[in-house]
Amino acid sequence: MKLTIWGAAQQVTGSMHLLETEHYKILIDCGLDYERETRLEENEYFPFNPGEIDVVILTHAHIDHSGNLPTLIRAGFEGQVICTSPTAELAELLLLDSVNIFESKQKKRRRSKKFSSGPSPLFLQKHVMETAERFVTIGFNKPFKLSGEISVELIPAGHLLGAASVIITVIEHGLERRIAFSGDIGRENYPVLVDPQKLPQVDYLVCESTYGGRYHSKDKSIEQVLVEEIENACIKTPGRLIIPAFSIGRTQALVYTLNKIFTDGLLPRVKIFVDSPLANYATEIYRKYLSHLNEDARDFYQKAGDGFEFENLFYVQDMKESRELSNYLEPCVIVSSAGMLEGGRIQDHLYYNISNYYCTILFIGYSAKGTLGHRLLRGDPYVHIRDRELAVYATIKRTDVLSGHGDHEDLVKFVESQDRSTLKRLFLVHGEVESMNSLAADLYERGYKVTIPEKGAPFEL
């Protein structure tokens, strides 16, 4: 059995791992690589023959794990994609959104005299539809036979609705071996989502390391932070609070928490606007899969009703309603995407509010280097939006209480479910080199055999 890490090797994006047995080739995740050093069109070229892959197992829907599936199919992959039901629906939604982003970029190039041509989109809507037809959905904690010698089991990972860790059991020449792929590991007691489940003992573990060496703030709860920020931005001062949030996952956790806050009477009923078409569609999927949500969310539904709907919450439906928000003068909270401020309706709200002394912008997620979000967080006094240089007078704040990734402590706890004398090797992926090294050093001291693989390096298991 051979393992090759073809993506998220000493970087965060582009998860893609190839497991080869004597008669079978399994690809775990097929994500877009959008690191700064990588041109998007480079995702078109695979380091293996897609036609030789027998099956893909998808851990969860985020684009850095699912985003290159249509390209794989376009390049000749003819097999099925195995995942949970929520992952299948969310992935289709995100892939269709990717098509819209590709088309939007092409339109901008056509309008530009300097850049009249550019690379073709990686895939079109028809390729996404073909991808959706390949999804085969299975439940959690139920082994599924891929062949007579190979089975797969999905274990709840938290992080996102439907997200899973993957355990593959292979029997070759009478010898049974088990290899696990963590996917992205969530946090305990996170709004809406189940806690990451402890893995059974395996022989090999491929583990994410996104927050290696970093620890989430624990001095205040999510509710306490949001109450404090809304009080300061909208009640003590009659202004507005703008929260950039990823449409799928982060927005639903935020809306649910706000619902609990207002239901418990912790704040006056300030109006909340969710301005993201993608978030609206995703929320419908969260409603559909109530049984996949955590016990707290299910109990709330029984006692108070829909966790994603309350009296002072308004889902913005179209661009006309979105533009009208700029003329809404009462204190309010606006939740909009994209989370890093690169595109989406959030840019319209920034355009009209970035120079507003009575506006606070609260970041609740990660902003990569080079993004507008990163420039604001580092304190740039001016930013470029819509071909204009605008002075930053709004208050810029951030919190990590809504981060969907487990931190260093959570990652160590996840790994320590494995007996160090039985686990033959631990591979760290999906993290910046500094984060990987920090996590590796800690786990090595705890007695684990840790490897940080280079992209394309094969390992015989």
Secondary structure, DSSP 4 states (H G I P E B T S, - for coil): -EEEEEESSSSSS--EEEEE-SS-EEEE-------TTS-GGGGG--SS-GGG--EEE----SHHHHTTHHHHHHTT--SEEEE-HHHHHHHHHHHHHHHHHHHHHHHHHHH-SS----PPPS--HHHHHHHHHHEEE--TT--EESSSSEEEEEEE--SSTT-EEEEEEEEETTEEEEEEE--S---TT-SSSPPPPPPPP-SEEEEE-TTTT-----SS-HHHHHHHHHIIIIISS--EEEEE--TTTHHHHHHHHHHHHHHTTSS---EEEEE-HHHHHHHHHHHHTGGGS-HHHHHHHHHHS-TT--TTEEE--SHHHHHHGGG--S-EEEEES-TTSSSSTHHHHHHHHTT-TTEEEEE-S---TTSHHHHHHTT-SEEEETTEEEE--SEEEE--TT--S--HHHHHHHHTTS-TTT--EEEEESS-HHHHHHHHHHHHHTT--EE-PPTT-EEE-
